[in-house]
Amino acid sequence: MKVKIRNDAKCCGLAEKKYGSLKKYKDCLFICIGTGIGGAAFLDGKLLEPQKFAGFEFGHMIIEKDGRPCSCGKKGCFEQYGSINAIKQRVVKILGEKSDISGQYLRENLLIKDDPLVKLEVESWLNYLKVGIGNLIDIFEPEAICLGRKFFTL
């Protein structure tokens, strides 16, 4: 039996392409916004795959020159500004909350607070998302984009 191993964001993208919101499009993107930023690019209905390595790591596109350090070794990567983890770290710091809060707690309790610094941070985060997604649109010229996030059950 032939087996292929892929990362979680690409698997989510493949599922959206085959069964979900991207199934009727040939040129499309799935962008996974979670701990980092990942995804999958489809051209002419096929997943783009380089010959070596995973490739097409959307989250490691530089969107802020000399920006925040990233785990990949570069500075200013999209995921350091546009991921759920990025907004969580910034809001937790502003409000002095514990860093181990869940994304659900963040959405339901912290992002709705009427704190002007939190509002500015959310606005900044959304602007970085616009820059990153805009760059991907310019590169791939997709017919459609599906935004998603990974779901895990423990």
RAKA-V917687 format. One record per helix or strand of 3 or more residues. SS is the DSSP state (alpha for helix, beta for strand). FROM is the first residue (numbers start at 1). TO is the last residue. If there is no record, write none. Layout:
ss | from | to
SS | FROM | TO
SS | FROM | TO
This chain:
ss | from | to
alpha | 8 | 19
beta | 28 | 33
beta | 37 | 43
alpha | 58 | 60
alpha | 79 | 82
alpha | 84 | 95
alpha | 103 | 110
alpha | 116 | 140
beta | 144 | 148
